[in-house]
């Protein structure tokens, strides 16, 4: 589904022109925005859910694979059309630099996994990336890794981004989603042409040395010695309990002092800082010509249709190819772009498509996110990834998200 938009003036910078790309035109469009974690205590409760019991929920999460594999007969060449002049937003730290060449592929620090609880009440993950924004706090992924298209609930529950995630490790902290932005047509119609989302995140939270420990089974003396707890008043304790949807009591507990009076504790979180300051952020490109080469970065997992277990989903992978025009009516995609890629569908949803990627600086321009995969030649091996075509309406959603402050929740 396409809508006509009105556009304002064009802004240009020397650095962008040197890279051969024009700067962004201002766009106005239909944007759906939904809160994910409305306040500090709700956000800390979400982190407690993922961090408890040696990060068990992170470790046990499975790749999200809803509506991932598209039948080859439902994928054909099409013709996505630009709806205004080409435009870009530069990556963090790359605002005045030009592209450099390198023979090696250095993986970007910006990429990681988004974790959430799906309609089945189980923890899942998708791929995602940090992108440029006014407060360096923005994440881009597939729309259906944010909005629940299965149960038609507003958004996924307990949504967090973990850049550089590996087997329970969170090297730059956990970043809780604050506000989700997507196109109205995806939110209402599940339009595949608009299956992308931009999410503002709070500052990251990092854990004490050795990780958080559960108070269960610890003696009072052990609790006193453990630096991961801090004492709070009853009002704060009650707020934690109210925000704990599952009643797990992770991250907070009640005890008694030597005189038998009740005392209250919560986990003591440390502020990890802003996402973009820690890992950087990719730029954004839209209304680009089809046929340009892109790198795709993500965490593919699962087997090909022939049963070959190609990817584990544990480590960041990349593929490279030129985009081509595509359609996929099965996922309501009339104006998509495709690229040759062996990424299997599980885990690769939300993978970042980066145009003009610089190996030296590990940044480029986000020009797509994986929303589906296909076996186009019928040999039972996935060979194609699909993404919405990023146009002026994509920029309109990004523009609505890019200047929303979030701040610290420590």
GULOFI-732089 format. One record per residue: y negated, z negated, x of N, C-alpha, C in turn. Coordinates in pm, whole numbers, padded with zeros to 5 digits, always signed. Layout:
<sites>
YZXYZXYZX...
</sites>
This chain:
<sites>
+00119+00000+00083+00000+00000+00000-00124+00000+00087-00217+00085+00057-00340+00094+00134-00459+00073+00042-00563+00010+00097-00686-00008+00024-00800+00048+00106-00908+00087+00043-01025+00140+00111-01119+00026+00142-01169+00022+00266-01257-00084+00310-01391-00028+00352-01491-00114+00346-01623-00079+00396-01637-00136+00536-01702-00062+00626-01712-00105+00765-01857-00111+00809-01881-00204+00900-02013-00220+00956-02026-00147+01087-02120-00197+01173-02150-00129+01298-02045-00148+01404-02055-00068+01509-01960-00071+01621-02024-00143+01738-01948-00234+01798-01996-00308+01913-01912-00269+02033-01973-00247+02149-01897-00203+02267-01932-00290+02387-01836-00306+02478-01860-00374+02605-01810-00286+02717-01867-00304+02835-01832-00218+02948-01685-00233+02985-01634-00356+02979-01495-00378+03019-01398-00304+02930-01424-00300+02800-01334-00233+02708-01342-00082+02725-01460-00032+02743-01474+00112+02761-01406+00157+02889-01410+00072+02991-01344+00105+03117-01194+00115+03099-01141+00040+03002-00997+00045+02976-00960+00160+02884-01061+00236+02841-01035+00353+02759-01020+00322+02611-01068+00205+02568-01055+00166+02428-01191+00123+02376-01218+00154+02251-01344+00116+02191-01338-00027+02140-01455-00091+02128-01462-00227+02077-01451-00227+01925-01427-00343+01863-01392-00347+01721-01508-00320+01627-01478-00252+01518-01572-00242+01408-01548-00360+01316-01653-00412+01255-01639-00524+01163-01580-00474+01032-01480-00544+00981-01412-00501+00859-01409-00613+00758-01417-00576+00631-01403-00672+00522-01283-00633+00441-01199-00728+00406-01079-00694+00332-01027-00812+00254-00915-00793+00188-00853-00897+00109-00766-00985+00197-00800-01112+00209-00731-01205+00297-00679-01322+00216-00553-01356+00236-00495-01476+00176-00489-01584+00283-00533-01704+00250-00536-01813+00347-00474-01937+00283-00382-02002+00357-00310-02117+00305-00300-02226+00410-00330-02352+00376-00316-02461+00473-00170-02489+00504-00142-02527+00628-00008-02563+00671+00004-02714+00693-00086-02770+00774-00092-02915+00794-00238-02955+00781-00269-03029+00677-00408-03050+00641-00481-03153+00725-00408-03243+00792-00476-03348+00867-00392-03395+00985-00450-03484+01063-00390-03533+01187-00254-03599+01164-00246-03685+01065-00122-03759+01044-00011-03667+00995-00045-03574+00906+00055-03477+00861+00106-03394+00978+00014-03355+01068+00054-03275+01184+00143-03355+01279+00108-03482+01304+00191-03564+01392+00330-03586+01332+00337-03600+01200+00466-03614+01135+00553-03491+01155+00490-03374+01155+00564-03250+01178+00620-03248+01320+00538-03289+01417+00586-03294+01555+00701-03393+01567+00692-03507+01498+00799-03606+01502+00930-03547+01451+00921-03463+01349+01040-03399+01294+01110-03315+01401+01032-03241+01480+01092-03152+01582+01128-03226+01709+01058-03337+01740+01079-03406+01867+01186-03514+01861+01216-03562+01742+01307-03675+01729+01447-03642+01779+01517-03748+01822+01657-03736+01863+01676-03627+01968+01591-03638+02074+01597-03541+02185+01578-03398+02138+01478-03380+02052+01441-03247+02001+01558-03177+01933+01637-03253+01858+01757-03197+01795+01726-03082+01702+01619-03091+01624+01589-02984+01530+01545-02856+01600+01475-02870+01713+01440-02752+01791+01565-02686+01846+01652-02768+01904+01773-02716+01969+01867-02651+01868+01878-02711+01749+01973-02663+01650+01917-02553+01559+01789-02523+01570+01729-02418+01487+01797-02284+01514+01809-02204+01410+01872-02072+01421+01769-01963+01400+01790-01845+01457+01694-01736+01438+01682-01695+01292+01560-01669+01250+01535-01629+01113+01566-01480+01099+01649-01444+01004+01693-01304+00994+01682-01248+00853+01590-01303+00774+01573-01254+00638+01512-01114+00638+01573-01022+00567+01521-00886+00551+01492-00821+00687+01584-00838+00781+01559-00791+00917+01610-00650+00941+01739-00627+00916+01798-00497+00947+01775-00400+00831+01720-00284+00864+01688-00181+00765+01787-00067+00780+01845-00023+00670+01940+00088+00674+01873+00213+00729+01946+00285+00814+01890+00405+00878+01843+00507+00775+01911+00516+00663+01872+00614+00562+01740+00578+00496+01696+00453+00519+01568+00410+00464+01457+00411+00567+01484+00470+00684+01382+00483+00787+01360+00631+00814+01238+00675+00800+01207+00816+00826+01069+00825+00889+01038+00942+00944+00907+00960+01003+00804+00971+00895+00688+00912+00922+00579+00915+00826+00450+00944+00898+00340+00892+00849+00212+00919+00912+00109+00813+00886+00119+00694+00953+00013+00597+00936-00120+00654+00980-00223+00627+00905-00354+00685+00932-00455+00576+00963-00537+00601+01065-00645+00508+01096-00744+00508+00981-00800+00390+00950-00896+00382+00841-01039+00363+00890-01058+00365+01022-01191+00361+01083-01174+00400+01229-01276+00379+01310-01267+00412+01452-01172+00315+01522-01109+00359+01633-01023+00268+01710-01102+00148+01759-01036+00034+01772-01105-00085+01818-01012-00181+01888-01069-00268+01970-00991-00370+02039-01072-00498+02047-01002-00608+02065-01057-00738+02105-00993-00770+02239-01069-00802+02344-01008-00826+02476-00929-00956+02478-00833-00963+02569-00753-01084+02586-00835-01193+02651-00789-01319+02639-00856-01430+02705-00853-01410+02856-00969-01417+02919-00980-01399+03063-00987-01255+03106-00977-01162+03011-00973-01021+03045-01094-00947+02988-01196-01022+02948-01306-00962+02874-01382-00855+02952-01389-00866+03086-01467-00771+03165-01385-00706+03275-01253-00703+03257-01167-00647+03361-01103-00518+03313-01064-00437+03406-00997-00311+03375-00848-00324+03405-00773-00227+03358-00627-00233+03372-00584-00215+03517-00475-00280+03555-00415-00265+03688-00269-00226+03672-00213-00162+03774-00076-00116+03765+00015-00198+03856+00137-00218+03813+00237-00289+03891+00373-00234+03857+00465-00233+03954+00598-00180+03930+00687-00280+03857+00656-00409+03870+00738-00512+03808+00683-00552+03672+00772-00601+03585+00729-00649+03455+00726-00801+03459+00608-00856+03469+00590-01001+03466+00574-01045+03322+00658-01135+03276+00658-01174+03136+00534-01256+03102+00477-01237+02984+00355-01308+02947+00381-01454+02914+00287-01541+02954+00294-01682+02919+00262-01705+02772+00198-01608+02711+00149-01625+02574+00261-01629+02470+00377-01575+02504+00484-01559+02405+00568-01686+02394+00614-01713+02274+00700-01828+02249+00769-01814+02116+00813-01925+02062+00881-01926+01934+00802-02009+01832+00800-01961+01708+00752-02044+01598+00874-02102+01528+00868-02232+01503+00976-02302+01435+00927-02346+01297+01017-02345+01200+00981-02386+01065+01108-02417+00987+01091-02482+00874+01202-02507+00782+01193-02405+00670+01301-02330+00650+01302-02222+00552+01341-02267+00413+01362-02169+00326+01397-02197+00187+01531-02267+00176+01617-02250+00277+01748-02316+00276+01742-02459+00328+01620-02506+00359+01596-02642+00409+01652-02664+00549+01675-02557+00621+01727-02565+00757+01622-02514+00856+01626-02563+00981+01528-02518+01080+01560-02379+01135+01458-02296+01145+01472-02160+01196+01358-02129+01292+01369-02014+01361+01262-01971+01449+01244-01820+01448+01123-01778+01484+01086-01638+01506+01013-01629+01640+00988-01507+01684+00905-01484+01802+00758-01479+01761+00669-01506+01856+00526-01504+01826+00448-01501+01957+00316-01485+01947+00232-01483+02067+00097-01543+02039+00037-01601+02141-00101-01647+02136-00194-01526+02147-00304-01528+02070-00401-01419+02076-00542-01476+02091-00632-01392+02133-00771-01427+02154-00833-01479+02025-00920-01582+02037-00995-01631+01921-01111-01716+01969-01203-01747+01879-01322-01822+01916-01291-01959+01972-01189-02025+01920-01153-02159+01966-01021-02161+02043-00973-02045+02084-00850-02033+02163-00734-02108+02097-00714-02082+01969-00618-02158+01890-00543-02072+01789-00517-01944+01824-00463-01852+01725-00329-01794+01769-00236-01785+01673-00101-01732+01697-00078-01615+01601-00012-01509+01650+00022-01394+01567+00173-01379+01559+00223-01349+01440+00366-01327+01420+00384-01241+01295+00509-01221+01254+00536-01147+01131+00496-01232+01010+00453-01166+00905+00411-01239+00785+00522-01321+00725+00646-01268+00725+00753-01345+00662+00813-01449+00755+00748-01472+00872+00779-01591+00953+00678-01703+00923+00592-01678+00826+00493-01777+00783+00503-01800+00632+00507-01691+00557+00515-01699+00410+00660-01683+00365+00702-01768+00276+00841-01772+00232+00864-01667+00124+00921-01553+00164+00946-01445+00069+01077-01463-00007+01157-01562+00031+01284-01586-00036+01266-01668-00163+01202-01784-00148+01181-01871-00264+01045-01852-00327+00962-01763-00266+00827-01739-00312+00741-01864-00306+00777-01958-00219+00690-02072-00192+00570-02021-00112+00466-02101-00105+00344-02055-00039+00369-02026+00109+00418-02123+00182+00441-02105+00325+00568-02177+00368+00613-02144+00489+00724-02217+00547+00681-02362+00574+00778-02452+00580+00748-02593+00598+00758-02631+00746+00678-02729+00788+00682-02787+00923+00666-02680+01031+00565-02599+01020+00545-02481+01105+00480-02522+01238+00543-02483+01349+00489-02511+01482+00511-02391+01574+00429-02382+01677+00445-02280+01782+00472-02350+01914+00574-02302+01987+00609-02359+02118+00611-02245+02220+00502-02226+02295+00503-02121+02398+00598-02158+02511+00671-02059+02561+00761-02082+02673+00880-02168+02641+00916-02179+02512+01027-02267+02474+01158-02227+02542+01233-02329+02587+01366-02304+02643+01454-02426+02625+01554-02416+02539+01657-02517+02520+01600-02659+02507+01510-02675+02412+01453-02806+02385+01334-02842+02470+01302-02760+02569+01188-02785+02657+01061-02724+02597+00953-02800+02606+00824-02754+02553+00720-02764+02665+00720-02669+02759+00642-02682+02882+00491-02698+02861+00437-02639+02754+00294-02652+02729+00266-02729+02600+00368-02798+02547+00348-02878+02428+00388-02806+02300+00373-02878+02189+00400-02825+02055+00268-02811+01982+00246-02695+01919+00120-02665+01851+00147-02650+01701+00096-02744+01624+00121-02745+01480+00026-02649+01410+00080-02568+01319-00002-02475+01244-00097-02548+01150-00222-02507+01147-00321-02566+01057-00347-02478+00936-00376-02349+00960-00413-02259+00851-00351-02121+00877-00289-02065+00774-00226-01933+00785-00312-01828+00716-00324-01712+00779-00401-01601+00725-00314-01476+00721-00309-01411+00608-00238-01285+00597-00314-01196+00499-00266-01074+00484-00329-00982+00390-00285-01016+00248-00375-01001+00156-00347-01029+00015-00225-00950-00034-00210-00827+00012-00100-00743-00036+00036-00793+00011+00040-00862+00124+00168-00922+00164+00192-01050+00087+00091-01131+00075+00105-01258+00005+00150-01239-00139+00098-01135-00204+00126-01114-00347+00240-01015-00369+00240-00903-00296+00335-00795-00322+00445-00782-00217+00440-00864-00110+00534-00853+00002+00533-00712+00059+00415-00656+00072+00395-00521+00122+00429-00515+00271+00530-00437+00309+00570-00426+00449+00461-00373+00539+00370-00293+00485+00260-00242+00565+00164-00352+00608+00176-00470+00546+00087-00583+00575+00165-00706+00619+00283-00685+00677+00370-00796+00714+00332-00852+00850+00215-00912+00858+00168-00978+00980+00089-01102+00938+00078-01196+01028+00005-01320+00998-00062-01372+01125-00177-01435+01105-00249-01503+01211-00262-01650+01169-00224-01740+01258-00219-01883+01224-00302-01962+01324-00398-02040+01275-00469-02132+01363-00381-02254+01387-00383-02306+01510-00301-02421+01546-00390-02531+01604-00348-02654+01582-00416-02767+01645-00388-02766+01796-00466-02847+01869-00433-02867+02010-00287-02909+02022-00224-02874+02132-00085-02910+02151-00067-03059+02173+00054-03107+02145+00091-03244+02176+00201-03241+02282+00189-03326+02381+00294-03336+02482+00356-03476+02477+00474-03486+02534+00557-03605+02519+00552-03694+02643+00588-03822+02629+00599-03910+02747+00706-03859+02842+00701-03903+02966+00804-03865+03064+00941-03903+03010+01033-03809+03013+01165-03834+02959+01178-03808+02811+01067-03768+02748+01071-03736+02606+01057-03859+02518+01040-03836+02387+01031-03945+02292+01167-04010+02272+01166-04139+02256+01288-04213+02227+01277-04272+02086+01388-04275+02016+01390-04330+01883+01396-04482+01891+01323-04550+01802+01324-04696+01805+01457-04754+01759+01537-04673+01687+01664-04723+01636+01756-04760+01752+01809-04881+01748+01899-04925+01853+01830-04986+01973+01696-04982+01977+01622-05042+02087+01591-05188+02056+01601-05274+02155+01561-05413+02137+01409-05423+02134+01360-05538+02089+01215-05559+02084+01155-05549+02223+01225-05602+02323+01174-05596+02459+01171-05452+02510+01272-05373+02476+01274-05233+02516+01160-05156+02452+01131-05189+02327+01021-05123+02258+00888-05155+02325+00871-05279+02369+00747-05319+02434+00728-05244+02566+00839-05224+02636+00831-05161+02767+00818-05009+02760+00858-04954+02648+00853-04808+02635+00710-04764+02605+00655-04678+02688+00515-04637+02676+00491-04536+02565+00597-04494+02499+00581-04391+02396+00535-04441+02262+00523-04574+02244+00478-04631+02117+00338-04688+02129+00265-04687+02020+00136-04756+02015+00127-04831+01882+00065-04948+01885+00052-05030+01764-00065-04981+01681-00045-04978+01549-00148-04931+01456-00160-05031+01341-00263-05013+01258-00278-05100+01142-00189-05051+01028-00179-05132+00924-00088-05100+00814-00131-04973+00740-00262-04951+00730-00310-04832+00660-00262-04704+00729-00268-04706+00861-00221-04589+00936-00070-04573+00920+00001-04684+00928+00147-04682+00909+00182-04625+00771+00112-04671+00668+00137-04623+00532+00109-04474+00520+00007-04427+00593-00025-04285+00589+00087-04203+00653+00146-04255+00761+00260-04186+00822+00378-04180+00725+00404-04292+00659+00515-04297+00565+00493-04199+00450+00369-04189+00402+00338-04098+00290+00355-03953+00330+00327-03922+00458+00338-03784+00505+00481-03745+00540+00570-03841+00548+00709-03816+00587+00787-03768+00466+00790-03634+00448+00851-03577+00328+00999-03611+00315+01070-03613+00426+01213-03635+00419+01255-03780+00427+01160-03871+00448+01194-04011+00460+01278-04043+00583+01262-03962+00690+01343-03980+00811+01298-04099+00895+01172-04139+00877+01114-04249+00955+01114-04216+01104+01102-04088+01138+01087-04050+01277+00940-04068+01319+00919-04127+01431+00785-04135+01486+00706-04257+01444+00759-04345+01362+00688-04466+01323+00790-04573+01282+00754-04699+01298+00845-04805+01255+00769-04935+01234+00830-05026+01160+00775-05158+01132+00859-05263+01205+00791-05363+01260+00858-05471+01331+00791-05603+01295+00826-05710+01362+00762-05840+01344+00727-05900+01478+00615-05971+01482+00577-06037+01606+00650-06170+01619+00616-06248+01723+00685-06373+01748+00670-06474+01635+00564-06462+01556+00540-06554+01444+00598-06502+01313+00663-06386+01318+00723-06331+01198+00631-06245+01115+00511-06216+01166+00418-06131+01093+00451-05984+01115+00438-05901+01013+00470-05758+01030+00371-05689+01125+00424-05606+01211+00342-05523+01299+00395-05380+01290+00308-05283+01319+00339-05143+01291+00315-05058+01416+00405-04961+01435+00398-04876+01554+00420-04729+01516+00359-04641+01595+00384-04497+01585+00402-04445+01727+00463-04326+01735+00474-04264+01866+00335-04236+01923+00323-04250+02053+00196-04226+02119+00195-04086+02178+00117-03999+02117+00111-03860+02161-00003-03840+02261+00015-03747+02351-00090-03709+02445-00138-03568+02413-00267-03547+02422-00324-03416+02391-00293-03317+02503-00236-03202+02465-00203-03099+02563-00314-02997+02580-00420-03007+02499-00530-02913+02508-00511-02792+02417-00604-02700+02428-00602-02581+02342-00499-02480+02390-00441-02410+02296-00337-02312+02328-00386-02207+02427-00500-02146+02399-00550-02039+02485-00588-02085+02623-00630-02212+02638-00661-02264+02770-00535-02282+02853-00424-02308+02787-00298-02335+02858-00219-02210+02892-00212-02115+02799-00127-01998+02822-00203-01866+02811-00332-01870+02778-00407-01747+02757-00386-01693+02617-00436-01575+02593-00422-01513+02461-00435-01362+02472-00347-01289+02405-00353-01144+02408-00474-01092+02330-00518-00973+02369-00622-00907+02290-00562-00846+02165-00642-00773+02090-00598-00708+01968-00647-00564+01968-00559-00469+01933-00596-00328+01922-00557-00277+01785-00642-00194+01726-00611-00138+01595-00667+00003+01583-00614+00076+01487-00651+00216+01466-00627+00300+01592-00522+00267+01665-00486+00342+01784-00398+00461+01747-00399+00564+01833-00318+00682+01808-00170+00649+01820-00091+00701+01730+00054+00690+01740+00101+00771+01861+00202+00720+01932+00254+00791+02048+00219+00725+02180+00143+00615+02175+00111+00544+02297+00225+00450+02335+00248+00427+02464+00356+00335+02506+00315+00190+02485+00412+00108+02445+00391-00034+02428+00508-00111+02490+00478-00231+02535+00581-00328+02570+00606-00416+02448+00732-00446+02421+00768-00539+02314+00828-00663+02380+00769-00780+02351+00815-00905+02407+00862-00998+02296+00983-01051+02308+01035-01141+02206+01165-01204+02248+01226-01275+02154+01350-01348+02178+01463-01296+02090+01508-01173+02113+01616-01119+02029+01743-01204+02041+01818-01209+01932+01941-01287+01930+02041-01215+01840+02167-01248+01856+02267-01194+01765+02331-01066+01814+02420-01014+01731+02503-00899+01768+02452-00770+01707+02489-00659+01770+02470-00527+01711+02570-00511+01596+02551-00411+01510+02646-00389+01400+02791-00369+01446+02810-00323+01571+02947-00303+01619+03010-00433+01673+02936-00543+01665+02988-00672+01708+02950-00711+01849+02889-00623+01926+02850-00655+02062+02738-00758+02062+02765-00873+02124+02666-00981+02131+02571-00953+02247+02462-00885+02216+02374-00836+02322+02276-00940+02373+02229-01029+02286+02123-01122+02324+02155-01263+02274+02112-01362+02352+02138-01501+02315+02022-01565+02240+01902-01508+02252+01784-01569+02191+01725-01682+02273+01785-01713+02387+01739-01826+02466+01625-01792+02561+01619-01666+02604+01518-01628+02702+01435-01510+02652+01312-01503+02701+01221-01396+02664+01268-01263+02722+01272-01159+02639+01313-01025+02681+01201-00925+02653+01215-00805+02712+01116-00701+02688+01184-00566+02672+01117-00478+02600+01156-00338+02592+01028-00255+02599+01045-00123+02620+00928-00038+02645+00953+00099+02585+00852+00153+02520+00865+00287+02464+00738+00332+02396+00736+00458+02355+00622+00514+02283+00641+00496+02132+00533+00461+02067+00540+00442+01922+00553+00576+01851+00613+00573+01732+00619+00692+01647+00597+00648+01502+00552+00740+01421+00525+00710+01280+00655+00691+01205+00658+00595+01113+00781+00565+01040+00749+00513+00901+00846+00527+00813+00840+00466+00681+00971+00393+00656+00967+00290+00572+01086+00215+00535+01067+00160+00394+01092+00243+00292+01070+00201+00154+01146+00074+00116+01260+00049+00183+01340-00069+00150+01263-00198+00172+01167-00196+00265+01084-00315+00288+00939-00286+00250+00920-00190+00160+00788-00153+00110+00695-00112+00222+00752-00040+00320+00672+00006+00432+00650+00155+00425+00531+00196+00384+00499+00337+00370+00431+00393+00495+00363+00306+00570+00288+00350+00687+00314+00252+00801+00431+00267+00861+00473+00179+00970+00469+00255+01103+00494+00183+01210+00518+00245+01340+00650+00192+01393+00719+00278+01467+00846+00240+01526+00843+00260+01676+00941+00198+01744+00956+00218+01887+01105+00204+01919+01153+00284+02013+01292+00271+02055+01311+00136+02125+01409+00058+02078+01433-00074+02135+01572-00120+02094+01642-00183+02186+01775-00235+02156+01771-00378+02104+01651-00432+02082+01640-00568+02029+01714-00578+01896+01808-00670+01887+01872-00698+01759+01775-00777+01672+01801-00777+01543+01702-00831+01450+01686-00980+01454+01795-01054+01467+01784-01199+01466+01699-01246+01584+01596-01321+01555+01511-01375+01660+01398-01284+01702+01412-01152+01685+01307-01062+01731+01194-01047+01630+01212-01097+01508+01102-01093+01411+00979-01161+01470+00864-01095+01462+00741-01148+01517+00717-01112+01662+00810-01039+01727+00790-00998+01866+00658-00923+01882+00590-00947+01994+00459-00888+02019+00469-00749+02078+00399-00651+02018+00388-00516+02073+00255-00508+02146+00261-00492+02280+00140-00497+02360+00107-00361+02420-00011-00316+02388-00065-00190+02439-00144-00218+02566-00138-00122+02662-00213-00137+02789-00183-00270+02858-00057-00308+02862-00020-00436+02920-00038-00434+03072-00107-00535+03125-00129-00548+03269-00028-00645+03326+00059-00597+03415+00155-00685+03480+00087-00790+03567-00024-00753+03628-00092-00846+03719-00148-00966+03644-00208-00941+03526-00271-01050+03450-00187-01097+03332-00079-01022+03304+00013-01056+03196-00054-01057+03059-00151-00971+03041-00219-00959+02913-00236-00812+02876-00252-00787+02749-00276-00654+02697-00340-00667+02561-00311-00572+02473-00368-00571+02339-00255-00571+02236-00251-00672+02154-00151-00679+02049-00175-00565+01951-00071-00479+01934-00086-00361+01850+00027-00350+01748+00103-00461+01731+00211-00462+01634+00293-00588+01647+00370-00619+01544+00468-00729+01547+00594-00680+01478+00709-00711+01533+00835-00664+01477+00861-00727+01340+00891-00642+01240+00924-00691+01106+01063-00646+01063+01127-00558+01141+01260-00510+01107+01315-00426+01220+01446-00402+01216+01513-00318+01315+01607-00223+01242+01650-00119+01312+01737-00020+01249+01825+00049+01353+01938+00099+01306+02027+00185+01384+02006+00326+01331+01919+00403+01396+01879+00533+01344+01979+00644+01374+02060+00628+01480+02153+00736+01513+02295+00709+01461+02315+00597+01393+02442+00572+01327+02557+00533+01417+02529+00487+01541+02638+00450+01632+02667+00299+01630+02613+00230+01531+02633+00087+01511+02574+00002+01624+02467+00056+01685+02389-00019+01783+02243-00009+01743+02175-00121+01734+02034-00120+01698+01957-00043+01806+01872+00049+01762+01797+00131+01858+01648+00142+01826+01603+00078+01718+01465+00094+01674+01409-00039+01623+01285-00068+01663+01210-00179+01605+01095-00122+01523+01059-00192+01416+00954-00147+01324+00842-00250+01315+00721-00201+01300+00603-00288+01287+00504-00226+01189+00424-00307+01123+00310-00250+01051+00218-00176+01148+00152-00073+01100+00050-00007+01180-00077-00092+01171-00128-00133+01285-00248-00217+01288-00372-00129+01267-00442-00152+01158-00562-00075+01127-00678-00169+01099-00783-00117+01037-00901-00198+01010-00874-00315+00918-00777-00302+00830-00742-00413+00742-00674-00525+00820-00597-00488+00921-00540-00590+01011-00651-00666+01080-00749-00590+01129-00863-00656+01193-00937-00746+01095-00943-00706+00968-01008-00789+00869-00942-00925+00854-00807-00927+00857-00735-01054+00850-00759-01135+00978-00747-01068+01093-00774-01135+01220-00916-01191+01222-01013-01115+01174-01152-01156+01176-01175-01281+01092-01099-01293+00982-01110-01411+00896-01053-01535+00964-00956-01513+01055-00886-01626+01119-00947-01668+01251-01018-01580+01319-01047-01599+01462-01146-01710+01495-01228-01751+01401-01333-01850+01431-01317-01978+01351-01193-02019+01326-01168-02142+01252-01126-02253+01348-01205-02358+01352-01181-02468+01444-01062-02552+01396-00987-02609+01490-00877-02698+01455-00890-02833+01525-00891-02836+01659-00915-02959+01733-00790-03038+01765-00812-03159+01817-00705-03243+01866-00645-03328+01754-00513-03353+01762-00447-03443+01668-00383-03560+01742-00414-03574+01872-00355-03684+01949-00424-03815+01913
</sites>
